[in-house]
Amino acid sequence: MGLILDDFVVFNDQGLYCRYGDFYLDPKRPVHRAVISHAHADHAIAGNRLVYCTVPTEVVMKYRYGKRYAYECISHGYNESFSIQDVHITFLSAGHIIGSAQVLLEYQGVKYLYSGDYKLQIDATCQKIDFVEADVFITESTFANPAIKHPEDEQEIKKLNNTPYNMLLGVYALGKAQRVNWLINKHCPERKVLVHRSILPLHKIYEEFGVTNLRYQPYERRLMKHQAEGYVYLVPPLTFNGYSEGKNLLRAFASGWKQLQNLNDISLYISDHVDWEDILYTIKKINPRQVWTLHGDGRHLREYFKDKIQVKLLH
């Protein structure tokens, strides 16, 4: 059993740095060498000199950032391994969005698993999460609180069946929009999905990677203005906050955050992150000697695993 290095990854001004391989994981500022877990903007910034990521992540970054997405990019599939200096790396599905990856880092006989963002719920628009045992689990802790329990997405989306009125439904354009589109198709078959123009290209990218089970049409203003029933209009947050058209229109926002449900007509707790029970289940599956937390508050995990597993708060 190898020795866990406390400084295997550390935070500096650019983000989470692995000096043993001289690269960053999801850096906050452009760096010379970046390993990107997925294409959400808070994890995948433009301007890095050399990027390692999955193929769908590269495609989304290229669409969003154009030539600035990276000076050079080396993409890999899931379960393909490569090395950066002396660190051996493998991408594993994170189940978060299309192309999202956990990053398994092996060095001197020790396995460090960086989760990125991940979820356990089945999502027909992306590959389900893969589990692998590791010595150290580096986990996001966005909802790492025993008080947080996400309801089943089927239960939540069926709320749209309780009213015939048109819906303005706020979604994040990448990942959440495609997942919610599919959930509406499956569980609210009488509803017709309209998609905002900024979301359409991401739907098309999903379709390029084989997600062909989405039924939708581009937004047409006259439909929401003159047809009072049957439509669900998927819009990004900025449009959701500024939208004032439509009659007999109800508002909802698909998110795990309670504050995004306030002042809406329907609460819609659909999250692409793990809740407390899901984090505990994942830790059990990974069976780590240590857990390192970031992107949230890891104090509840540290208290829960007191005298059982060492929990270190990275940031």
C-alpha positions as CSV (number, residue, x, y, z in Angstrom):
1,M,0.0,0.0,0.0
2,G,1.6,3.2,-1.2
3,L,2.0,6.4,0.9
4,I,-0.6,9.1,0.3
5,L,1.0,12.4,-0.5
6,D,-0.8,15.2,1.3
7,D,0.4,17.7,-1.3
8,F,-0.4,15.6,-4.4
9,V,-2.9,18.3,-5.4
10,V,-2.9,21.8,-3.9
11,F,-4.7,25.1,-4.6
12,N,-2.8,28.2,-5.9
13,D,-4.0,31.3,-7.8
14,Q,-4.6,29.3,-11.0
15,G,-6.6,26.5,-9.3
16,L,-6.0,22.9,-8.3
17,Y,-2.4,22.0,-9.2
18,C,-0.7,18.6,-9.3
19,R,3.0,19.4,-9.2
20,Y,4.0,15.7,-9.6
21,G,2.6,15.9,-13.2
22,D,2.9,19.7,-13.6
23,F,-0.8,20.1,-14.6
24,Y,-4.0,21.6,-13.3
25,L,-7.4,20.1,-12.8
26,D,-10.2,22.4,-14.1
27,P,-8.1,25.5,-13.6
28,K,-9.7,28.9,-12.8
29,R,-7.3,30.8,-15.0
30,P,-5.5,29.8,-18.3
31,V,-2.5,27.6,-17.6
32,H,0.2,25.7,-19.5
33,R,-1.4,22.3,-19.1
34,A,-5.0,21.5,-18.0
35,V,-7.0,18.3,-17.4
36,I,-10.6,19.3,-17.9
37,S,-13.4,17.1,-16.3
38,H,-16.3,18.5,-18.3
39,A,-17.4,21.5,-20.4
40,H,-19.3,23.6,-17.9
41,A,-17.8,27.1,-17.8
42,D,-16.9,26.9,-14.2
43,H,-14.6,23.9,-15.0
44,A,-13.6,24.6,-18.6
45,I,-12.2,28.0,-19.3
46,A,-10.7,29.2,-22.6
47,G,-7.1,30.0,-23.3
48,N,-5.2,27.0,-21.8
49,R,-2.1,26.1,-23.8
50,L,-2.6,22.3,-23.7
51,V,-5.8,20.6,-22.7
52,Y,-6.6,17.0,-22.0
53,C,-10.3,16.1,-22.0
54,T,-12.9,13.7,-23.4
55,V,-14.0,14.1,-27.1
56,P,-17.5,15.6,-26.3
57,T,-15.9,18.1,-23.9
58,E,-13.5,19.2,-26.7
59,V,-16.4,19.6,-29.1
60,V,-18.5,21.7,-26.7
61,M,-15.5,23.9,-25.7
62,K,-14.7,24.5,-29.4
63,Y,-18.3,25.5,-30.0
64,R,-18.4,27.9,-27.0
65,Y,-14.9,29.4,-27.3
66,G,-13.9,29.1,-30.9
67,K,-10.2,29.2,-31.6
68,R,-9.6,30.3,-28.1
69,Y,-10.8,27.0,-26.6
70,A,-7.1,25.8,-26.4
71,Y,-3.8,26.2,-28.2
72,E,-3.7,22.4,-28.3
73,C,-6.1,19.7,-27.2
74,I,-5.6,16.0,-26.7
75,S,-8.9,14.1,-26.3
76,H,-9.5,10.6,-25.0
77,G,-12.4,8.3,-24.6
78,Y,-13.5,6.8,-21.3
79,N,-11.2,4.1,-19.9
80,E,-8.4,5.2,-22.2
81,S,-5.2,5.8,-20.2
82,F,-2.3,8.2,-20.8
83,S,0.5,9.8,-18.8
84,I,1.6,13.3,-18.0
85,Q,5.1,13.0,-16.8
86,D,5.0,10.3,-14.1
87,V,1.3,10.5,-13.4
88,H,-0.9,7.9,-15.1
89,I,-4.4,9.2,-15.9
90,T,-7.7,7.5,-16.9
91,F,-11.0,9.2,-17.7
92,L,-14.1,7.5,-16.2
93,S,-17.7,8.6,-16.7
94,A,-19.1,11.0,-14.1
95,G,-22.7,10.8,-15.2
96,H,-23.0,14.6,-14.9
97,I,-23.4,15.7,-18.6
98,I,-22.2,14.5,-21.9
99,G,-18.5,13.8,-21.9
100,S,-18.2,14.5,-18.1
101,A,-15.3,12.6,-16.6
102,Q,-13.9,11.6,-13.3
103,V,-10.1,11.7,-13.5
104,L,-8.2,8.7,-12.0
105,L,-4.7,9.7,-11.2
106,E,-2.1,7.0,-10.3
107,Y,1.3,7.9,-8.9
108,Q,3.8,5.7,-6.9
109,G,1.2,3.0,-6.4
110,V,-1.5,5.3,-5.0
111,K,-4.8,6.0,-6.8
112,Y,-6.3,9.5,-6.4
113,L,-9.8,9.9,-8.0
114,Y,-10.9,13.5,-8.8
115,S,-14.6,13.5,-9.3
116,G,-15.3,16.7,-11.1
117,D,-19.1,17.2,-10.9
118,Y,-21.1,13.9,-10.8
119,K,-24.5,12.4,-10.3
120,L,-25.9,9.0,-9.7
121,Q,-29.4,9.4,-11.1
122,I,-29.9,7.7,-14.5
123,D,-29.9,10.2,-17.3
124,A,-30.8,9.0,-20.8
125,T,-28.7,11.9,-22.3
126,C,-25.3,10.9,-20.9
127,Q,-23.4,7.9,-19.9
128,K,-24.0,6.7,-16.3
129,I,-21.3,7.1,-13.7
130,D,-18.5,4.5,-13.4
131,F,-17.3,3.4,-10.0
132,V,-13.7,2.4,-9.2
133,E,-11.9,1.9,-5.9
134,A,-9.2,4.5,-5.0
135,D,-7.0,5.4,-2.1
136,V,-8.1,9.1,-2.1
137,F,-11.4,10.4,-3.3
138,I,-11.4,14.1,-4.3
139,T,-15.0,15.0,-4.3
140,E,-17.1,18.0,-5.0
141,S,-19.3,18.8,-2.0
142,T,-21.9,21.2,-3.5
143,F,-24.8,19.6,-1.6
144,A,-22.8,17.7,1.1
145,N,-25.3,18.4,3.8
146,P,-27.5,15.8,5.6
147,A,-30.4,18.2,5.3
148,I,-30.4,18.0,1.5
149,K,-32.2,15.2,-0.2
150,H,-33.0,15.6,-3.9
151,P,-36.4,14.1,-5.0
152,E,-36.6,11.7,-7.9
153,D,-36.5,13.6,-11.2
154,E,-39.6,11.6,-12.5
155,Q,-41.6,12.8,-9.5
156,E,-40.5,16.4,-10.1
157,I,-41.1,16.6,-13.8
158,K,-44.6,15.2,-13.5
159,K,-45.6,18.4,-11.7
160,L,-45.9,19.9,-15.3
161,N,-48.9,17.6,-15.8
162,N,-50.8,19.3,-13.0
163,T,-51.6,22.4,-15.2
164,P,-52.4,22.9,-18.8
165,Y,-50.8,26.3,-19.0
166,N,-47.7,27.1,-20.9
167,M,-44.5,26.9,-18.9
168,L,-41.4,29.1,-19.0
169,L,-38.8,26.6,-17.7
170,G,-35.3,27.9,-16.8
171,V,-32.5,25.4,-17.4
172,Y,-28.7,25.6,-17.8
173,A,-28.0,25.3,-21.5
174,L,-25.5,22.4,-21.3
175,G,-26.7,19.2,-19.7
176,K,-29.7,20.3,-17.8
177,A,-31.6,21.4,-21.0
178,Q,-31.1,18.1,-22.7
179,R,-31.9,16.1,-19.6
180,V,-35.1,18.0,-18.9
181,N,-36.2,17.9,-22.6
182,W,-35.9,14.1,-22.4
183,L,-37.8,13.9,-19.0
184,I,-40.6,16.0,-20.4
185,N,-40.8,13.8,-23.5
186,K,-41.0,10.7,-21.4
187,H,-43.2,11.7,-18.5
188,C,-45.3,14.6,-19.9
189,P,-46.2,13.3,-23.3
190,E,-48.9,15.9,-23.9
191,R,-46.4,18.7,-23.6
192,K,-44.5,20.2,-26.6
193,V,-41.0,21.4,-26.0
194,L,-39.8,24.7,-27.4
195,V,-36.0,25.4,-27.2
196,H,-34.3,28.8,-27.0
197,R,-31.9,29.6,-29.8
198,S,-28.9,29.5,-27.5
199,I,-29.7,26.0,-26.4
200,L,-30.3,24.6,-29.9
201,P,-26.6,24.2,-30.9
202,L,-26.0,22.2,-27.8
203,H,-28.9,19.9,-28.5
204,K,-27.3,19.4,-32.0
205,I,-24.0,18.4,-30.4
206,Y,-25.8,15.9,-28.2
207,E,-27.4,14.5,-31.3
208,E,-24.0,14.2,-33.0
209,F,-23.0,11.9,-30.1
210,G,-26.0,9.7,-30.5
211,V,-28.6,11.3,-28.2
212,T,-31.4,11.1,-30.8
213,N,-34.3,10.6,-28.4
214,L,-35.2,14.3,-27.9
215,R,-38.4,15.7,-29.3
216,Y,-38.5,19.5,-29.6
217,Q,-38.8,22.5,-31.9
218,P,-37.1,25.9,-32.1
219,Y,-38.9,28.6,-30.2
220,E,-41.5,30.5,-32.1
221,R,-42.7,33.7,-30.5
222,R,-46.3,33.5,-31.8
223,L,-46.8,30.1,-30.1
224,M,-46.2,31.4,-26.6
225,K,-48.1,34.6,-27.3
226,H,-51.2,33.1,-28.8
227,Q,-51.4,29.5,-27.7
228,A,-52.3,29.3,-24.0
229,E,-51.7,25.6,-23.4
230,G,-49.4,22.7,-24.0
231,Y,-46.0,24.3,-24.5
232,V,-42.8,24.2,-22.3
233,Y,-40.2,26.8,-23.4
234,L,-36.7,25.9,-22.2
235,V,-34.6,29.0,-21.7
236,P,-31.2,29.8,-20.2
237,P,-31.1,31.8,-16.9
238,L,-30.6,35.3,-18.4
239,T,-33.7,34.8,-20.6
240,F,-35.7,33.3,-17.8
241,N,-35.0,36.4,-15.6
242,G,-35.9,38.9,-18.3
243,Y,-38.8,37.2,-20.1
244,S,-42.1,39.1,-20.0
245,E,-44.1,37.8,-23.0
246,G,-46.8,35.1,-23.1
247,K,-50.2,34.8,-21.5
248,N,-51.4,32.3,-18.9
249,L,-47.7,31.5,-18.4
250,L,-46.3,29.7,-15.4
251,R,-42.6,29.9,-14.4
252,A,-40.3,27.2,-13.0
253,F,-36.5,26.7,-12.8
254,A,-34.9,23.2,-12.8
255,S,-32.3,23.2,-10.1
256,G,-31.2,21.7,-6.8
257,W,-30.8,25.2,-5.3
258,K,-33.7,26.3,-3.0
259,Q,-33.1,30.0,-3.8
260,L,-33.8,29.4,-7.5
261,Q,-37.3,28.1,-6.6
262,N,-38.4,31.2,-4.8
263,L,-41.0,33.4,-6.5
264,N,-41.8,30.8,-9.1
265,D,-45.1,29.2,-9.7
266,I,-43.8,25.6,-9.5
267,S,-40.8,24.3,-7.6
268,L,-38.7,21.9,-9.7
269,Y,-35.9,20.3,-7.8
270,I,-33.9,18.6,-10.5
271,S,-30.2,18.6,-9.8
272,D,-27.2,17.3,-11.8
273,H,-25.1,17.0,-8.6
274,V,-25.1,14.4,-5.9
275,D,-27.0,15.0,-2.6
276,W,-25.9,13.8,0.8
277,E,-27.0,10.2,0.5
278,D,-25.5,9.9,-3.0
279,I,-22.1,11.2,-1.7
280,L,-22.2,8.6,1.1
281,Y,-23.1,5.9,-1.4
282,T,-20.3,6.9,-3.7
283,I,-17.7,6.9,-1.0
284,K,-18.8,3.4,0.0
285,K,-18.3,2.2,-3.6
286,I,-14.9,3.9,-3.9
287,N,-13.8,2.7,-0.5
288,P,-11.0,5.3,0.0
289,R,-8.5,5.7,2.8
290,Q,-9.0,9.4,2.6
291,V,-11.6,11.9,1.3
292,W,-10.6,15.3,0.1
293,T,-13.4,17.9,-0.5
294,L,-13.7,20.9,-2.7
295,H,-16.5,23.1,-4.4
296,G,-18.6,23.4,-1.3
297,D,-18.5,22.7,2.4
298,G,-16.9,19.4,3.5
299,R,-17.4,19.9,7.3
300,H,-20.4,17.7,7.5
301,L,-18.5,14.8,5.8
302,R,-15.6,15.3,8.2
303,E,-17.9,15.1,11.2
304,Y,-19.8,12.1,9.7
305,F,-16.6,10.1,9.0
306,K,-14.8,11.1,12.3
307,D,-12.6,8.2,13.5
308,K,-13.4,6.2,10.3
309,I,-12.0,8.0,7.3
310,Q,-9.7,11.1,7.2
311,V,-11.6,13.9,5.5
312,K,-9.5,16.9,4.4
313,L,-11.0,20.2,3.2
314,L,-9.0,21.3,0.2
315,H,-10.7,24.7,-0.3
